Amino acid sequence: MPYCCAVGCNNDSKNKKPSISFHRVPLQGEIRKKWLIAIKRPKANLPKEPYLCLAHFEPNCFNESVDLQNELMGGKTKRRRELKSEAVPTKF
């Protein structure tokens, strides 16, 4: 059950808000280093599987994709909040 590891953020998956998405801190590479710098928490204080919620990203960090099958079938479209590969959290 993910929760946001940003200091002072209370968003977690228990909130049952479908508009809140959670994004796992990258596992390796330069992008992970950038995320950890942005989070400003020592690695020792991070959960085993750290996540950040969408509140810590600018709108231009997301790819908006639509569930085309639902759209073509006349149903409701579901928007998924997918981060761009180069996205780094900036809002704390």
C-alpha positions in Angstrom: 0.0 0.0 0.0 1.9 3.1 -1.2 2.1 6.3 0.7 4.0 9.5 -0.1 7.4 9.7 1.5 7.7 13.5 1.1 8.1 15.2 4.5 4.8 16.6 5.7 2.7 14.9 3.0 -0.2 12.8 4.2 -1.3 11.3 0.9 -1.6 7.5 0.9 -3.6 4.9 -0.9 -6.0 4.6 2.1 -7.4 8.0 1.1 -9.4 6.3 -1.7 -9.1 9.3 -3.9 -8.8 8.0 -7.5 -7.2 11.3 -8.6 -4.1 10.7 -6.5 -1.4 8.6 -8.2 1.8 7.4 -6.6 5.1 7.1 -8.4 7.9 4.9 -7.2 11.3 6.5 -6.8 13.5 5.2 -9.6 15.6 2.2 -8.6 18.9 3.3 -10.2 20.7 5.8 -12.4 21.1 9.5 -12.5 17.3 10.1 -12.3 17.3 8.3 -8.9 20.0 10.6 -7.6 18.0 13.7 -8.8 14.8 12.4 -7.0 16.7 11.7 -3.8 18.2 15.2 -3.8 14.8 16.7 -4.4 13.2 14.6 -1.6 15.8 15.9 0.9 15.6 12.9 3.1 18.6 10.7 4.0 18.4 7.3 2.4 18.4 5.7 5.8 15.0 7.4 6.5 13.3 6.3 3.3 10.9 3.4 3.3 12.0 0.2 1.6 9.9 1.1 -1.4 9.6 4.9 -1.5 6.8 6.6 -3.5 5.9 10.2 -4.2 2.3 11.3 -5.0 1.4 13.5 -7.9 1.3 16.6 -5.7 5.1 16.9 -6.0 5.3 17.1 -9.8 4.5 19.9 -12.2 1.7 19.2 -14.7 4.2 19.0 -17.6 5.9 16.0 -15.9 3.0 13.7 -16.9 2.1 11.9 -20.1 -1.7 11.9 -20.4 -2.8 8.6 -22.0 -6.4 7.6 -22.6 -7.8 4.1 -22.4 -8.7 4.0 -26.1 -10.6 0.7 -25.9 -13.1 2.3 -23.5 -13.3 5.4 -25.6 -13.9 3.4 -28.8 -16.5 1.2 -27.1 -18.4 4.3 -26.0 -17.6 4.0 -22.3 -15.9 6.4 -20.0 -12.3 7.2 -20.7 -9.8 6.5 -17.9 -6.9 8.9 -17.6 -3.8 7.4 -16.2 -1.1 9.6 -14.6 2.1 8.4 -16.2 5.3 10.2 -15.5 7.7 11.1 -18.3 11.0 9.2 -17.9 12.9 12.4 -17.2 10.5 13.8 -14.7 11.9 15.0 -11.3 9.7 16.1 -8.4 10.0 19.9 -7.7 7.0 20.8 -5.5 7.5 20.3 -1.7 
